[in-house]
Amino acid sequence: MEKKLVDFLDLLTPPTSVVNALFAKYYAKSPKEATDYFYQLNKITGTIQKVGELIDEPLFDKAQFKECIVPDGAMEKAFDADYRFDMEGSCGATTEEIHTNRRMIRMNLQGESYGFHYLSDEILAEEFTVIAEKEQSLSLHAKLSHLGRLVELFPHYFVATNNGNNQERVGDQYRGASDPLPIYQASTKFQCKLPFFPEVAVTALNWPVPVLRIQATNQHALLKTAEYVIKALQQGEQIGDANNSLHLATASKDVLLLARKSDSGHELYVAFHSEKTLTEVQALGAFGILVMPNASIADHKRFIQQLNGTFHTF
């Protein structure tokens, strides 16, 4: 019976070329129509197996965080062979389960070939990953450019880097979803004025780890400012004016990036963290520090305190 169901689902799935052509056709009307088509296709064919089942769970302590946010095997399932280019057209962990309906949307980012996939076991609504065909290291400039391009392509989603190293593999580079995030409502600690970038707002947020919100109506100005600010802080420099300046503790020099379009223009969240913090939440990457579904700022604070014994802010 299961074999017949798998065969039936395979028959329902159009060839890769057709899926990409239909996606492009819908995209010409609107990006959301295109992703709605692809998301529903993934659900109908059984590629998306679990839909947001963990979103409503409360978060209180470290053990509960892991139980609610990273279910057993989720990390392996989320980034296994299903999402590699050479495994397109296959889905399933064993010979008995294998079928041929895995599809991805092929896209070009700065001359490099990437694939857009929805996750089989999503935690957030319409959770996806964007993975490169060829693994390589990326500079901060390239990652910021990619994030900018991805939120232009999919303005109804947020997109984040997937871990904190500045030269990580491209293969598991970006993740995103459509859910509203608690970081959007984080209160302002202070605004940092940068005389060279007067059109860009740089705000330090009240969050358990140092987080900046960078906002601008012009995306190019935002990305240029972000690159300057991140590099300056990572090099131990102090930026801003005498009243409101930014300076990082040595332990918090790696970054997680999350970009989105807002009603007022473009936003980029930059979270500085320690290696120890990232190790504990690496299954979700940026999600572990910036997302945490339905978690309050107090939940974030308790979690980081349990990991490090303390936490760093600006």
C-alpha positions in Angstrom: 0.0 0.0 0.0 2.8 2.4 0.9 4.6 1.6 -2.3 1.5 2.4 -4.3 1.1 5.7 -2.5 4.7 6.6 -3.2 4.3 5.7 -6.9 1.1 7.8 -7.0 2.8 10.8 -5.4 5.7 10.5 -7.9 3.2 10.5 -10.8 1.6 13.7 -9.4 4.9 15.6 -9.4 5.7 17.4 -12.7 9.3 17.1 -14.1 11.9 19.5 -12.8 11.8 21.6 -16.0 8.0 22.0 -15.8 8.1 23.0 -12.1 10.7 25.7 -12.7 8.8 27.0 -15.8 5.5 27.2 -13.8 7.3 28.9 -10.9 8.6 31.5 -13.3 5.2 31.9 -14.8 3.6 32.5 -11.4 6.6 34.7 -10.4 5.8 37.1 -13.3 2.5 37.8 -11.5 4.0 38.0 -8.0 6.7 36.3 -5.9 4.1 35.1 -3.4 2.0 33.4 -6.1 5.2 31.6 -7.2 6.1 30.4 -3.7 2.5 29.5 -2.9 2.5 27.2 -6.0 5.8 25.6 -5.0 4.8 25.2 -1.4 1.5 23.6 -2.2 3.2 21.3 -4.6 5.6 20.1 -1.9 2.6 19.5 0.5 0.5 17.6 -2.1 3.4 15.3 -3.1 4.3 14.6 0.5 7.7 16.3 0.4 6.7 18.5 3.3 5.8 16.0 6.0 5.4 18.1 9.1 4.0 21.6 9.1 4.8 23.9 12.0 4.0 21.4 14.7 6.4 22.9 17.3 5.5 26.6 17.0 3.1 26.7 19.9 5.4 25.1 22.5 6.5 27.4 25.3 10.2 27.8 26.1 11.5 27.9 29.6 14.9 26.1 30.0 17.7 24.7 28.1 16.3 21.1 28.0 12.9 22.3 26.9 14.5 24.6 24.3 16.2 21.6 22.7 13.1 19.4 23.0 10.7 22.0 21.5 12.9 23.6 18.8 15.3 20.8 17.7 13.4 17.5 17.7 15.4 14.3 17.5 17.1 14.0 14.1 15.8 17.3 12.9 19.2 18.7 12.1 20.2 15.6 10.1 16.8 15.5 8.3 16.8 19.2 7.5 20.2 19.2 5.7 20.7 15.6 4.5 21.2 14.5 0.9 17.7 15.5 -0.1 18.8 19.1 -0.5 21.9 18.5 -2.6 21.8 19.2 -6.3 22.9 15.7 -7.2 20.0 14.2 -5.2 17.2 16.2 -6.9 14.4 13.9 -7.7 14.9 11.7 -4.7 13.3 11.8 -1.3 13.4 9.3 1.6 16.0 7.9 3.9 15.8 4.2 3.0 15.5 2.1 -0.1 11.9 1.3 0.9 11.0 4.9 1.2 12.8 6.3 -1.8 10.7 8.1 -4.4 11.4 10.6 -7.1 9.4 13.7 -6.2 12.0 16.0 -4.6 12.0 19.3 -6.5 13.9 22.5 -6.2 13.8 25.9 -7.8 17.1 26.7 -9.6 18.3 30.3 -9.2 21.3 32.4 -9.8 23.0 34.5 -7.1 25.9 36.6 -8.4 26.8 34.1 -11.1 26.6 31.0 -8.8 24.0 28.3 -9.1 21.7 27.8 -6.1 18.7 25.7 -5.2 15.6 26.8 -3.3 14.0 24.0 -1.2 11.2 23.9 1.4 12.2 21.8 4.4 10.5 18.5 4.9 10.1 19.0 8.7 9.4 22.7 9.0 9.4 24.5 12.4 8.4 27.9 11.1 5.8 28.6 8.5 7.0 27.9 4.9 10.5 27.3 6.2 13.1 26.9 3.4 16.8 26.7 2.7 18.8 28.0 -0.2 21.9 25.9 -1.0 24.7 26.3 -3.5 25.4 23.7 -6.1 29.2 24.2 -5.6 30.6 24.4 -2.1 33.0 27.3 -1.5 33.8 30.0 1.1 32.0 33.3 1.0 33.2 36.7 2.2 31.0 38.9 4.4 30.4 41.2 1.4 29.1 38.2 -0.7 26.8 37.0 2.0 25.3 40.5 2.5 24.9 40.8 -1.2 23.1 37.4 -1.3 20.8 38.3 1.5 19.9 41.6 -0.2 19.2 39.7 -3.4 17.1 37.0 -1.7 14.8 39.4 0.1 14.3 41.3 -3.2 13.4 38.0 -4.8 11.2 36.9 -1.9 10.0 40.1 -0.2 7.4 38.2 1.9 10.0 36.1 3.6 12.9 36.8 6.0 16.3 35.2 5.0 19.1 34.5 7.4 22.6 33.1 7.3 22.6 29.6 8.7 25.6 29.7 11.0 28.1 32.2 12.4 31.4 31.7 10.6 32.3 34.4 8.2 33.9 31.8 5.8 31.4 28.9 6.1 30.4 26.5 3.4 28.0 27.8 0.9 26.3 24.4 0.9 24.1 25.2 3.9 24.2 29.0 3.5 20.7 30.5 4.0 17.4 29.7 5.7 14.2 31.6 5.9 10.5 31.5 6.6 7.4 33.7 6.7 6.7 33.8 10.4 6.8 37.1 12.4 9.7 37.0 14.8 10.1 38.3 18.4 13.2 40.2 17.4 11.1 42.6 15.3 9.5 43.8 18.6 12.7 44.1 20.6 13.0 47.4 22.4 15.7 50.0 21.6 18.7 50.4 23.8 20.1 53.4 21.9 20.6 54.6 18.4 24.1 55.0 17.1 24.7 57.9 14.8 27.2 57.4 12.0 28.2 60.6 10.3 29.3 58.9 7.1 25.9 57.1 6.7 23.3 59.7 7.8 20.5 58.0 5.8 20.9 54.7 7.6 19.6 54.0 11.2 21.8 51.8 13.3 20.1 50.7 16.6 21.4 48.6 19.5 18.6 46.4 20.7 17.8 45.0 24.2 18.6 41.3 23.6 20.6 38.7 25.5 23.4 38.9 22.9 24.6 42.1 21.1 22.1 42.7 18.3 22.0 45.6 15.9 19.0 46.6 13.7 20.1 48.4 10.6 17.4 50.2 8.6 17.3 52.2 5.4 15.0 52.9 2.5 17.9 52.2 0.1 19.2 48.6 0.2 22.6 49.5 -1.2 23.2 52.0 1.5 22.1 49.5 4.2 24.4 46.8 3.0 27.3 49.2 2.6 26.8 50.5 6.2 26.3 46.9 7.6 29.6 45.8 6.1 31.5 48.8 7.6 29.9 48.4 11.0 30.4 44.7 11.3 34.1 44.8 10.2 34.8 47.8 12.5 33.3 46.1 15.5 35.0 42.7 14.8 38.3 44.5 14.7 37.7 46.0 18.1 37.0 49.5 17.0 34.5 51.8 18.7 32.0 53.5 16.4 29.4 56.2 17.0 29.6 59.4 19.0 30.6 60.2 22.5 27.0 59.7 23.8 26.1 56.5 22.0 29.0 54.4 20.9 29.3 50.7 20.0 32.1 48.4 21.2 32.2 44.6 21.4 33.5 42.2 24.0 36.2 40.0 22.6 34.0 36.9 23.0 31.3 38.1 20.7 32.9 38.6 17.3 31.1 36.1 15.1 27.9 37.2 13.4 24.5 35.9 12.4 22.6 37.9 9.8 18.9 38.2 9.2 17.4 40.3 6.4 13.8 41.3 5.6 11.7 43.9 3.9 9.6 46.0 6.2 6.9 48.7 5.7 9.6 51.4 6.0 12.1 49.8 3.7 14.9 47.3 4.4 16.0 45.8 7.7 19.1 43.8 8.6 19.6 42.2 12.0 23.2 41.5 13.1 23.7 39.3 16.1 27.2 39.0 17.6 27.8 35.8 19.5 30.4 33.5 21.0 31.4 30.2 19.6 30.0 28.4 22.6 26.6 30.0 22.1 26.4 29.0 18.5 27.5 25.4 19.2 24.5 25.0 21.5 22.0 26.3 18.8 23.8 25.3 15.6 20.9 23.1 14.4 18.9 26.2 13.9 21.8 28.6 13.2 20.4 32.2 13.2 17.1 30.8 14.3 18.5 29.8 17.6 19.6 33.3 18.6 17.2 35.5 16.6 14.1 33.4 16.0 13.1 31.0 18.8 9.4 30.7 17.9 7.1 32.3 20.5 10.0 32.9 22.9 10.0 36.1 24.9 13.1 38.2 25.4 13.2 36.8 28.9 13.3 33.3 27.5 16.3 34.3 25.3 18.0 35.8 28.2 17.6 32.8 30.4 18.8 30.5 27.7 21.9 32.5 26.9 22.7 32.8 30.7 22.5 29.0 31.1 24.9 28.5 28.2 27.5 31.0 29.2 26.9 31.9 32.8 26.5 35.5 31.6 25.7 37.3 28.4 27.2 40.2 26.5 25.5 43.4 25.4 26.8 46.6 23.9 
